[in-house]
Amino acid sequence: MANFKKIRISHFMQYIELLTGGIYERTTTH
């Protein structure tokens, strides 16, 4: 269970990074 939570958190962080990265790219392109 602990391992699953760790993996889930890492995936969530990656998703946030991707999302914020996309927003950052959009703002810089505009």
KEBA-740282 format. One line per field, with one value per residue (C-alpha): x, y, z. Coordinates in steps of 0.25 Angstrom, whole numbers, plus 2048, in hexadecimal, padded with zeros to 3 digits. Each point is the difference from the previous one (the first is absolute). Layout:
<sites>
x	c(X  ...)
y	c(Y  ...)
z	c(Z  ...)
</sites>
This chain:
<sites>
x	c(800  80B  807  7F4  7FE  80E  7FF  7F2  806  80C  7F6  7F8  80C  804  7F2  801  80E  7FB  7F3  808  80B  7F5  7FA  80E  802  7F3  803  80E  7FA  7F6)
y	c(800  80A  7FD  802  80D  804  7FC  808  80C  800  7FE  80C  809  7FC  804  80D  803  7FD  809  80B  7FE  801  80D  806  7FD  806  80D  801  7FD  80B)
z	c(800  804  7F3  7F8  806  7FD  7F2  7FF  806  7F6  7F4  806  801  7F2  7FB  807  7FA  7F2  803  805  7F5  7F5  807  801  7F1  7FC  808  7F9  7F2  802)
</sites>
